[in-house]
Amino acid sequence: MSSAIVVRGGPNAETAIRFAKGLAGILAACALWELVRATGVIDARDLPGLGDIAVAMASGFAEGQLLPALGATLWAWFLGLVCATVIGTAVGIALGLSRAADVIVRPVIEFLRPIPSVALIPVALVIMGLGLDLEIVLIAFASVWPVLFSVKTGVEDTDPRFLDTGRVLGLRRSETIGQIVLPNALPPLATGVRTAAAIALVLAITVELVAGQPGLGAYLSDHRIAGQAADVWAAVFLSGFLGYAVNLAFLELEKRALKWSADQRA
């Protein structure tokens, strides 16, 4: 009788493989960037070299311009995301628990949801004027929807057997919500907040770019007007790094805070 021995790498080997694949993708993207510059498909003045962009980013931090801009963007992003999370969670729970409320409110939600937040900037400027409040409101408006619908879905998907068990045990409605419904909605809430975080970051930079609010968007706009392409791309790349870091941070937070959920166990 012959037996086959299968050698499998451990978690460290799998991590190394994933890292190698990701690194290969990054190197390929860098090579493609330089190839486009070399062929002249895009004017080299508008598409500076990666080295020039790295130098511009380092100079921006060294001269004390990029760090305050990054801080302003992150502060507006954080406040807008907190507002969206609080509002989306409260409304999502209410609509998930009440069929009547869902029927009444749904037409309003479906009317508001497709409206681009950027389209509201002129109206918000007239009503609120320039300032941090304007940015927070637009960020919250754009990012509230994934939180709201994720929480609503999580509440509606609560296993009826759990609710029946709660009734048999004599739990009050508030106790049923706190001990059964909300824990079931936490994994969808985490996914909704992670999605909302990316949307909030996009809106924060967009509002700064269009309305001139202090932050990465304003930094990008000012250097575009000055014709400093390397600094413009430095702000673009920094925005990409920031979005990637935010997503990784939320994924790690989900792993640590929701170890008990079925998704994390899988």
Backbone bond lengths (Angstrom), bond angles and torsions (degrees), N, CA, C in turn:
res aa  C-N    CA-C-N  psi(-1)  N-CA   C-N-CA  omega(-1)  CA-C   N-CA-C  phi
1 M - - - 1.465 - - 1.529 108.03 -
2 S 1.287 115.32 129.46 1.462 119.45 178.38 1.509 109.27 -104.31
3 S 1.267 114.42 148.94 1.474 119.91 179.44 1.511 108.82 -128.67
4 A 1.308 113.75 143.78 1.468 119.99 179.34 1.515 108.96 -98.35
5 I 1.292 115.11 133.95 1.463 120.28 178.72 1.517 108.14 -106.85
6 V 1.310 115.48 119.82 1.452 120.85 -179.07 1.518 108.56 -103.30
7 V 1.287 116.12 121.30 1.456 120.75 179.19 1.513 108.50 -99.23
8 R 1.286 115.08 122.04 1.461 119.98 -178.94 1.522 109.64 -117.29
9 G 1.283 114.86 139.64 1.454 118.68 176.72 1.508 110.62 -74.95
10 G 1.299 116.11 151.28 1.453 121.34 178.37 1.505 111.65 -80.07
11 P 1.338 115.92 -171.81 1.465 120.37 -179.95 1.519 112.88 -57.74
12 N 1.350 117.32 -35.93 1.461 120.01 -179.56 1.524 111.18 -65.17
13 A 1.335 116.27 -38.86 1.465 119.74 178.80 1.526 110.91 -66.20
14 E 1.322 116.18 -41.60 1.464 119.68 178.84 1.525 110.71 -64.12
15 T 1.322 116.63 -40.21 1.456 120.54 178.15 1.521 110.80 -63.24
16 A 1.343 116.11 -42.03 1.466 120.25 179.71 1.522 111.24 -63.55
17 I 1.332 116.20 -39.24 1.465 120.00 179.40 1.524 110.86 -65.50
18 R 1.331 115.73 -44.64 1.469 119.24 178.42 1.529 110.91 -62.14
19 F 1.324 115.71 -41.05 1.470 119.75 179.11 1.525 110.37 -63.20
20 A 1.339 116.47 -42.93 1.462 120.32 -179.36 1.529 111.17 -63.19
21 K 1.330 116.47 -41.24 1.464 119.59 178.46 1.519 111.27 -64.90
22 G 1.338 116.19 -43.06 1.458 119.57 178.25 1.516 111.88 -63.08
23 L 1.340 116.21 -41.36 1.463 120.31 178.52 1.517 111.10 -63.87
24 A 1.330 116.12 -39.20 1.463 119.88 178.06 1.530 110.98 -62.36
25 G 1.324 116.38 -40.11 1.457 119.69 177.89 1.520 112.01 -64.17
26 I 1.327 116.67 -40.45 1.467 120.76 179.03 1.525 110.73 -64.61
27 L 1.331 116.00 -45.02 1.470 119.77 179.64 1.529 111.05 -63.34
28 A 1.325 116.56 -38.33 1.462 119.47 178.42 1.527 110.70 -64.94
29 A 1.338 117.06 -40.64 1.459 120.70 178.28 1.527 110.85 -63.94
30 C 1.343 116.64 -40.92 1.470 120.29 178.21 1.526 110.90 -63.59
31 A 1.332 115.61 -42.06 1.468 119.52 179.16 1.525 111.01 -63.58
32 L 1.327 116.25 -40.97 1.463 120.51 178.60 1.524 110.42 -64.09
33 W 1.330 117.31 -39.90 1.471 122.11 178.43 1.530 109.70 -58.13
34 E 1.326 116.57 -49.62 1.462 120.08 -177.79 1.528 111.33 -69.25
35 L 1.332 116.76 -31.57 1.459 120.24 178.11 1.521 110.67 -65.80
36 V 1.341 116.65 -42.28 1.452 120.54 178.24 1.530 110.25 -61.98
37 R 1.328 116.55 -40.40 1.473 120.19 177.86 1.533 110.45 -64.38
38 A 1.330 116.24 -43.12 1.472 120.08 -175.69 1.522 112.11 -67.52
39 T 1.322 117.13 -34.71 1.458 120.54 -178.81 1.524 112.80 -79.22
40 G 1.318 117.01 -13.91 1.455 120.48 178.92 1.515 114.41 76.66
41 V 1.328 117.17 14.19 1.465 120.00 176.40 1.524 110.39 -57.98
42 I 1.327 115.66 -39.22 1.460 122.33 173.32 1.517 107.61 -120.02
43 D 1.310 116.28 136.19 1.463 121.49 -179.32 1.525 109.75 -54.43
44 A 1.335 115.54 129.33 1.466 120.64 -178.56 1.522 112.10 -60.63
45 R 1.329 117.37 -23.24 1.463 119.28 177.65 1.528 111.16 -70.41
46 D 1.333 116.98 -27.56 1.460 121.04 177.88 1.524 111.95 -92.25
47 L 1.330 117.29 -15.40 1.459 121.58 -178.23 1.530 108.27 -130.16
48 P 1.334 116.60 78.28 1.465 119.78 -176.87 1.522 112.16 -66.29
49 G 1.312 115.89 164.08 1.454 120.84 178.50 1.520 111.76 -67.63
50 L 1.332 114.47 156.48 1.465 119.03 -179.05 1.517 111.54 -62.44
51 G 1.337 116.58 -33.97 1.460 119.67 177.00 1.516 111.80 -63.82
52 D 1.342 116.01 -41.98 1.473 119.69 178.47 1.521 111.05 -64.20
53 I 1.325 116.57 -37.36 1.467 120.09 179.25 1.527 110.13 -66.63
54 A 1.342 116.22 -41.33 1.471 119.72 178.63 1.527 110.46 -62.75
55 V 1.331 116.99 -41.27 1.466 120.71 178.59 1.528 110.08 -64.40
56 A 1.335 117.19 -41.61 1.463 120.89 179.62 1.524 110.75 -64.22
57 M 1.338 117.51 -39.25 1.457 120.12 178.44 1.526 110.87 -65.87
58 A 1.328 116.18 -43.95 1.465 119.69 178.49 1.517 110.83 -63.03
59 S 1.320 117.42 -39.94 1.468 120.81 178.87 1.517 111.23 -66.01
60 G 1.336 115.81 -38.60 1.460 119.45 178.66 1.513 112.21 -60.73
61 F 1.329 116.64 -40.71 1.463 119.84 177.20 1.534 110.91 -71.45
62 A 1.335 115.94 -42.00 1.464 119.84 -177.51 1.531 111.59 -64.71
63 E 1.313 116.99 -35.29 1.466 120.92 -178.86 1.521 112.86 -84.46
64 G 1.329 117.21 0.47 1.461 120.29 175.67 1.520 114.85 76.27
65 Q 1.337 117.74 26.55 1.461 120.80 179.15 1.530 112.01 -104.09
66 L 1.328 116.40 -43.52 1.457 119.44 -174.99 1.529 112.81 -73.14
67 L 1.327 117.23 -38.02 1.462 119.29 -176.74 1.530 112.32 -63.49
68 P 1.345 120.27 -47.63 1.469 119.10 175.22 1.526 113.11 -61.18
69 A 1.343 116.23 -37.09 1.467 119.62 178.33 1.525 110.31 -64.59
70 L 1.330 116.37 -42.78 1.458 120.80 177.98 1.521 110.95 -63.51
71 G 1.331 116.70 -42.29 1.467 120.54 179.12 1.514 112.24 -62.81
72 A 1.354 117.18 -41.79 1.466 120.76 179.70 1.520 111.25 -63.94
73 T 1.334 116.89 -41.34 1.467 120.75 178.62 1.526 111.16 -64.67
74 L 1.324 116.54 -44.50 1.459 120.23 -179.22 1.523 111.77 -65.39
75 W 1.333 118.07 -36.64 1.463 120.84 179.84 1.527 110.52 -66.61
76 A 1.322 117.07 -46.62 1.463 120.34 178.26 1.526 110.37 -64.14
77 W 1.340 116.62 -41.05 1.468 121.03 177.46 1.519 111.09 -59.29
78 F 1.313 116.98 -45.95 1.462 121.38 -178.10 1.524 111.34 -63.25
79 L 1.326 117.17 -48.24 1.467 120.32 -178.25 1.525 111.12 -64.13
80 G 1.331 116.66 -42.80 1.462 119.65 179.06 1.517 112.26 -64.84
81 L 1.341 116.26 -39.64 1.464 119.98 179.84 1.526 111.27 -68.14
82 V 1.326 117.71 -38.53 1.468 120.77 177.19 1.525 110.28 -61.66
83 C 1.328 116.61 -46.07 1.471 120.07 178.68 1.524 110.82 -60.54
84 A 1.334 116.68 -44.77 1.463 120.39 -179.66 1.519 111.05 -63.56
85 T 1.329 117.48 -38.88 1.459 121.05 -178.88 1.531 111.37 -67.19
86 V 1.321 116.10 -44.80 1.469 120.19 -179.55 1.525 110.73 -64.27
87 I 1.329 116.37 -49.32 1.468 120.29 -178.36 1.522 111.02 -66.60
88 G 1.330 117.02 -46.64 1.457 120.61 -178.76 1.518 112.81 -62.69
89 T 1.336 116.83 -38.89 1.463 119.89 178.66 1.518 111.28 -66.16
90 A 1.331 116.86 -46.49 1.468 120.51 -178.63 1.523 111.62 -62.88
91 V 1.328 116.58 -47.50 1.462 119.94 -178.76 1.529 110.47 -68.96
92 G 1.333 117.78 -39.18 1.451 120.71 179.34 1.518 112.44 -61.73
93 I 1.342 116.82 -41.57 1.463 120.23 177.32 1.523 110.67 -64.52
94 A 1.334 116.25 -44.84 1.463 119.90 -178.90 1.520 111.63 -61.22
95 L 1.327 116.83 -44.52 1.467 119.90 -178.71 1.530 111.22 -71.96
96 G 1.329 116.86 -33.53 1.456 119.31 178.98 1.513 112.94 -69.94
97 L 1.333 116.83 -29.37 1.469 120.96 -178.44 1.520 113.11 -87.42
98 S 1.331 116.19 -24.48 1.463 119.46 -174.28 1.523 110.43 -122.06
99 R 1.301 116.40 112.44 1.466 120.84 177.11 1.526 110.58 -64.75
100 A 1.322 116.85 -38.36 1.469 120.42 -179.49 1.525 110.74 -63.87
101 A 1.340 116.36 -44.09 1.462 119.77 179.22 1.523 110.94 -63.25
102 D 1.325 116.39 -37.82 1.462 120.47 179.16 1.522 110.87 -62.98
103 V 1.334 116.63 -43.63 1.465 120.74 -179.90 1.519 111.01 -64.18
104 I 1.329 117.10 -38.52 1.464 120.99 -177.45 1.529 111.89 -72.94
105 V 1.318 115.98 -42.94 1.463 120.78 -172.45 1.522 112.77 -86.49
106 R 1.316 118.06 -25.90 1.468 121.22 -174.00 1.528 113.49 -53.72
107 P 1.359 121.27 -44.70 1.473 118.90 179.51 1.528 112.83 -59.04
108 V 1.327 117.11 -38.51 1.470 120.22 178.62 1.526 110.47 -65.30
109 I 1.328 116.30 -43.23 1.464 120.70 -179.84 1.527 110.52 -63.44
110 E 1.329 116.62 -45.46 1.457 119.81 -178.69 1.523 112.01 -67.33
111 F 1.345 116.90 -23.29 1.465 120.05 174.89 1.528 111.09 -76.71
112 L 1.326 116.85 -41.29 1.462 120.88 -175.59 1.525 112.88 -78.58
113 R 1.327 116.82 -35.29 1.467 120.38 -171.39 1.524 113.74 -58.78
114 P 1.341 121.30 -41.40 1.469 119.41 -177.49 1.528 113.86 -75.02
115 I 1.329 118.79 -10.24 1.467 120.35 -176.97 1.522 109.44 -70.44
116 P 1.339 118.63 121.03 1.477 120.10 178.19 1.522 110.37 -67.07
117 S 1.309 116.11 135.22 1.464 119.54 179.21 1.523 111.55 -61.44
118 V 1.336 116.45 -33.42 1.465 119.81 -179.90 1.525 110.51 -62.05
119 A 1.341 117.13 -34.66 1.459 120.72 179.52 1.526 111.81 -66.81
120 L 1.328 117.24 -19.80 1.456 121.12 -179.55 1.521 112.89 -87.35
121 I 1.331 117.47 -7.10 1.468 119.72 -176.84 1.526 112.33 -58.55
122 P 1.354 119.88 -47.76 1.477 118.05 179.29 1.521 112.82 -59.80
123 V 1.334 116.93 -41.25 1.468 119.91 179.65 1.518 110.34 -66.85
124 A 1.346 116.17 -44.12 1.462 119.53 -179.89 1.519 111.71 -64.75
125 L 1.332 117.47 -33.64 1.466 120.28 177.55 1.525 111.21 -63.60
126 V 1.334 116.21 -40.61 1.462 120.03 179.43 1.522 110.99 -66.75
127 I 1.335 116.27 -41.72 1.459 120.47 -175.99 1.527 112.30 -77.67
128 M 1.339 116.55 -44.10 1.456 120.64 -171.01 1.520 114.00 -108.29
129 G 1.327 116.42 -22.38 1.455 118.86 -174.83 1.518 111.48 75.02
130 L 1.344 115.48 174.67 1.449 119.94 178.76 1.525 110.50 -69.20
131 G 1.308 115.46 147.68 1.454 119.36 178.09 1.518 111.32 151.20
132 L 1.320 114.78 173.11 1.456 120.28 -179.14 1.524 111.98 -64.46
133 D 1.340 117.12 -33.43 1.465 120.13 -179.88 1.524 111.44 -59.04
134 L 1.315 116.36 -40.49 1.467 121.19 178.38 1.527 110.05 -58.69
135 E 1.310 116.27 -47.23 1.461 120.68 -177.48 1.525 111.08 -64.81
136 I 1.324 116.51 -42.29 1.468 120.44 -178.41 1.525 110.67 -63.44
137 V 1.324 116.80 -44.94 1.465 120.73 -178.48 1.529 110.77 -61.72
138 L 1.320 117.62 -44.72 1.465 120.48 -178.56 1.524 111.43 -69.02
139 I 1.317 117.31 -37.86 1.463 120.53 176.75 1.528 109.99 -63.81
140 A 1.323 116.16 -46.43 1.467 120.35 -179.20 1.521 111.03 -63.07
141 F 1.326 117.15 -40.49 1.456 120.68 -179.54 1.527 111.06 -62.10
142 A 1.329 116.49 -41.08 1.465 119.75 -176.84 1.525 112.52 -74.73
143 S 1.331 116.93 -34.20 1.465 120.20 -171.44 1.520 114.29 -99.49
144 V 1.322 118.38 -2.10 1.463 119.77 -177.93 1.524 112.44 -73.24
145 W 1.330 117.50 -27.22 1.469 120.09 -170.79 1.524 113.85 -66.41
146 P 1.337 120.95 -46.89 1.468 117.93 178.27 1.524 113.20 -61.90
147 V 1.336 117.13 -33.09 1.459 119.83 177.30 1.525 109.88 -67.40
148 L 1.319 116.26 -48.06 1.462 121.30 -176.91 1.529 111.11 -59.03
149 F 1.321 117.44 -50.68 1.462 120.12 -175.02 1.527 111.79 -73.43
150 S 1.325 117.47 -30.93 1.464 119.29 176.70 1.524 110.87 -66.49
151 V 1.332 116.34 -44.95 1.463 120.26 179.40 1.523 110.14 -65.38
152 K 1.310 116.84 -43.93 1.467 120.87 179.68 1.526 110.58 -58.93
153 T 1.324 117.25 -44.01 1.463 121.31 178.39 1.523 110.73 -64.01
154 G 1.333 116.77 -42.17 1.452 119.95 179.24 1.514 112.69 -62.66
155 V 1.328 116.85 -39.62 1.467 120.67 178.18 1.524 110.39 -66.98
156 E 1.323 117.45 -44.75 1.466 121.30 -178.00 1.529 112.20 -67.74
157 D 1.337 116.74 -26.41 1.464 120.32 -177.57 1.525 113.03 -87.61
158 T 1.313 117.36 6.03 1.460 119.85 177.94 1.529 109.66 -59.80
159 D 1.306 116.71 130.31 1.473 121.98 -177.66 1.533 109.99 -61.05
160 P 1.337 118.36 121.78 1.470 120.37 179.82 1.517 113.17 -56.41
161 R 1.328 117.45 -27.29 1.464 119.56 179.25 1.522 111.21 -65.04
162 F 1.345 116.26 -35.08 1.457 119.17 177.12 1.531 110.69 -65.86
163 L 1.334 115.63 -40.59 1.466 119.51 178.97 1.529 110.59 -65.63
164 D 1.334 116.52 -40.51 1.473 119.88 177.44 1.526 110.58 -62.69
165 T 1.328 116.46 -40.50 1.464 120.19 178.57 1.521 110.67 -62.48
166 G 1.342 115.64 -40.68 1.456 119.39 178.09 1.513 112.12 -61.90
167 R 1.335 116.26 -39.87 1.463 119.82 179.02 1.533 110.62 -67.03
168 V 1.329 116.10 -40.23 1.469 119.65 178.43 1.529 110.62 -62.27
169 L 1.340 116.12 -37.03 1.465 120.20 -179.76 1.520 112.42 -79.33
170 G 1.307 117.21 -3.22 1.454 120.57 176.68 1.515 114.89 80.03
171 L 1.342 117.27 24.27 1.457 119.72 178.82 1.521 110.87 -69.84
172 R 1.325 115.58 138.18 1.462 119.99 173.58 1.530 108.87 -72.65
173 R 1.345 116.21 166.64 1.468 120.09 -177.55 1.527 111.14 -59.11
174 S 1.327 116.32 -43.57 1.465 119.53 -179.94 1.525 110.95 -63.06
175 E 1.333 117.15 -37.88 1.459 120.74 178.52 1.528 110.93 -69.90
176 T 1.324 116.83 -37.34 1.460 120.36 177.20 1.524 110.60 -62.01
177 I 1.329 115.63 -43.29 1.470 119.76 179.62 1.524 110.44 -64.81
178 G 1.337 116.04 -46.06 1.457 119.88 -175.91 1.507 114.45 -71.50
179 Q 1.331 118.04 -33.96 1.458 121.39 -173.22 1.529 114.08 -101.07
180 I 1.330 117.30 -18.67 1.471 119.57 -176.88 1.529 111.61 -121.18
181 V 1.322 116.42 -53.61 1.464 120.15 -173.06 1.528 111.29 -69.89
182 L 1.322 117.58 -51.41 1.465 120.33 -176.07 1.534 112.87 -63.16
183 P 1.341 119.69 -45.23 1.472 117.80 176.05 1.522 113.17 -57.66
184 N 1.336 117.16 -35.95 1.456 120.07 178.64 1.530 111.63 -68.29
185 A 1.342 116.28 -28.05 1.464 120.41 -177.92 1.525 113.05 -88.52
186 L 1.338 118.36 -7.97 1.461 120.31 -176.18 1.535 113.57 -64.68
187 P 1.354 120.08 -46.34 1.477 117.97 177.90 1.533 113.47 -59.74
188 P 1.360 119.29 -46.00 1.468 118.01 174.82 1.529 112.54 -61.77
189 L 1.344 116.83 -35.60 1.464 119.89 177.51 1.523 110.53 -61.59
190 A 1.337 116.90 -43.28 1.468 120.19 179.97 1.526 110.94 -61.43
191 T 1.332 116.59 -41.92 1.468 120.12 177.94 1.526 110.81 -64.84
192 G 1.339 116.29 -41.97 1.458 120.01 179.40 1.514 112.45 -64.12
193 V 1.329 117.22 -40.06 1.469 120.59 179.55 1.525 110.46 -67.75
194 R 1.337 116.67 -38.83 1.470 119.27 178.33 1.527 110.82 -63.46
195 T 1.326 116.65 -42.18 1.471 119.86 176.10 1.524 110.93 -64.67
196 A 1.327 115.82 -42.76 1.459 120.42 179.84 1.521 111.69 -63.77
197 A 1.341 117.34 -33.38 1.465 120.69 -179.53 1.524 111.11 -61.86
198 A 1.333 116.64 -40.59 1.465 120.16 178.22 1.524 110.78 -66.98
199 I 1.330 116.48 -43.01 1.467 120.14 178.78 1.527 110.49 -63.61
200 A 1.322 116.67 -41.62 1.466 121.08 -179.14 1.522 110.87 -62.19
201 L 1.324 116.94 -38.44 1.460 119.68 179.53 1.522 111.30 -66.81
202 V 1.322 116.00 -41.68 1.466 120.05 177.20 1.522 110.49 -60.40
203 L 1.339 116.54 -44.50 1.466 119.94 -178.79 1.513 111.98 -67.64
204 A 1.329 116.83 -37.83 1.468 119.32 179.76 1.525 110.33 -59.34
205 I 1.326 116.66 -47.38 1.468 120.40 -178.94 1.524 110.74 -69.05
206 T 1.336 117.07 -38.30 1.463 120.65 -179.68 1.526 111.64 -64.23
207 V 1.335 116.97 -45.74 1.466 120.43 179.40 1.527 110.17 -62.41
208 E 1.331 116.70 -40.80 1.464 119.86 178.25 1.525 110.79 -64.15
209 L 1.309 115.94 -37.08 1.460 120.79 -179.39 1.518 111.69 -68.51
210 V 1.336 116.39 -41.84 1.465 120.92 -175.33 1.527 112.04 -84.31
211 A 1.337 116.00 -43.36 1.463 119.71 -174.06 1.517 113.66 -95.68
212 G 1.325 117.47 -5.70 1.451 119.67 178.18 1.517 114.80 77.99
213 Q 1.338 116.80 18.57 1.458 119.80 176.33 1.530 109.73 -66.81
214 P 1.336 117.96 143.84 1.468 119.80 178.30 1.530 111.18 -58.42
215 G 1.323 116.17 136.39 1.450 120.79 179.97 1.519 110.85 151.79
216 L 1.316 116.28 -169.86 1.462 120.49 -178.44 1.524 111.94 -62.71
217 G 1.340 116.68 -36.19 1.459 119.53 179.20 1.517 112.28 -63.04
218 A 1.335 116.48 -44.14 1.461 120.30 178.12 1.530 110.88 -66.73
219 Y 1.330 116.86 -38.79 1.465 121.06 176.84 1.526 109.75 -59.40
220 L 1.314 116.08 -45.48 1.463 121.11 179.53 1.522 110.73 -62.09
221 S 1.325 116.35 -45.75 1.463 120.57 -177.97 1.529 111.80 -64.38
222 D 1.324 117.08 -42.95 1.472 120.68 -178.90 1.527 111.26 -62.09
223 H 1.324 117.32 -42.66 1.461 119.74 -178.76 1.522 111.82 -76.55
224 R 1.319 117.29 -24.89 1.465 119.06 173.33 1.513 110.26 -66.27
225 I 1.330 115.74 -43.82 1.469 120.05 179.18 1.529 110.37 -63.18
226 A 1.335 116.07 -35.68 1.468 120.37 -179.88 1.527 112.65 -78.56
227 G 1.340 117.35 -4.82 1.455 120.85 178.95 1.513 114.33 75.02
228 Q 1.323 117.50 23.71 1.473 122.09 -178.29 1.533 108.20 -97.87
229 A 1.322 114.92 84.20 1.469 120.54 -172.55 1.527 112.58 -62.49
230 A 1.327 116.93 -38.70 1.464 118.96 -178.62 1.522 111.39 -63.32
231 D 1.328 116.86 -38.81 1.467 120.65 178.51 1.526 110.92 -69.27
232 V 1.321 116.23 -35.94 1.466 119.68 176.89 1.524 110.05 -62.25
233 W 1.321 116.43 -48.53 1.461 119.71 179.93 1.527 111.48 -66.84
234 A 1.327 116.88 -30.82 1.467 119.47 176.45 1.522 110.38 -61.86
235 A 1.347 117.10 -41.42 1.459 120.97 177.58 1.530 110.98 -66.81
236 V 1.342 116.58 -38.18 1.468 120.60 178.55 1.528 110.14 -64.31
237 F 1.325 116.77 -46.98 1.463 120.62 -179.71 1.524 110.86 -64.03
238 L 1.322 116.85 -40.73 1.464 120.08 179.57 1.527 110.20 -62.90
239 S 1.323 116.81 -37.53 1.468 120.44 176.74 1.531 110.26 -62.71
240 G 1.338 116.70 -40.68 1.460 120.19 177.98 1.521 111.91 -65.07
241 F 1.329 116.36 -44.08 1.468 120.03 177.19 1.517 111.01 -60.37
242 L 1.321 115.61 -40.43 1.465 120.49 -178.86 1.522 110.78 -65.09
243 G 1.329 116.99 -44.40 1.462 120.15 178.06 1.509 112.19 -62.16
244 Y 1.329 116.54 -40.46 1.468 120.56 178.68 1.527 110.60 -64.19
245 A 1.340 116.40 -42.86 1.462 120.95 -179.66 1.526 111.23 -65.16
246 V 1.324 116.45 -39.67 1.467 120.43 179.49 1.528 110.14 -62.83
247 N 1.331 116.61 -44.55 1.465 119.88 180.00 1.529 111.04 -62.82
248 L 1.332 117.49 -44.33 1.459 120.98 178.61 1.524 111.40 -61.82
249 A 1.344 116.20 -40.39 1.462 120.14 -178.97 1.523 110.90 -64.06
250 F 1.318 117.40 -42.04 1.459 120.21 -179.65 1.530 111.19 -70.26
251 L 1.325 117.64 -36.04 1.458 120.20 176.36 1.528 110.80 -62.91
252 E 1.320 116.53 -43.34 1.461 120.22 179.19 1.518 111.12 -66.05
253 L 1.340 116.43 -38.36 1.457 120.44 178.15 1.525 110.94 -63.71
254 E 1.335 116.41 -40.46 1.466 119.93 176.89 1.527 111.16 -61.51
255 K 1.321 116.57 -43.59 1.461 120.16 -179.28 1.523 111.26 -60.33
256 R 1.320 116.25 -41.51 1.463 120.06 -175.32 1.525 112.21 -78.52
257 A 1.331 116.81 -38.86 1.465 120.35 -173.77 1.524 112.81 -85.62
258 L 1.334 116.86 -24.37 1.468 119.78 -174.65 1.522 111.38 -121.63
259 K 1.312 116.63 42.98 1.463 120.32 179.62 1.528 111.95 -60.89
260 W 1.341 115.98 -26.55 1.457 120.35 -176.57 1.522 113.56 -79.12
261 S 1.356 117.42 -13.84 1.467 119.30 -175.33 1.523 110.88 -73.54
262 A 1.338 114.82 156.01 1.470 120.16 -178.19 1.518 111.64 -62.83
263 D 1.342 117.27 -38.05 1.466 119.92 -178.94 1.517 111.67 -62.95
264 Q 1.347 117.10 -43.41 1.456 120.35 -178.82 1.522 111.68 -71.14
265 R 1.321 117.55 -34.84 1.461 120.00 177.73 1.522 110.71 -65.67
266 A 1.346 115.05 -35.15 1.471 118.65 178.09 1.522 111.75 -67.14
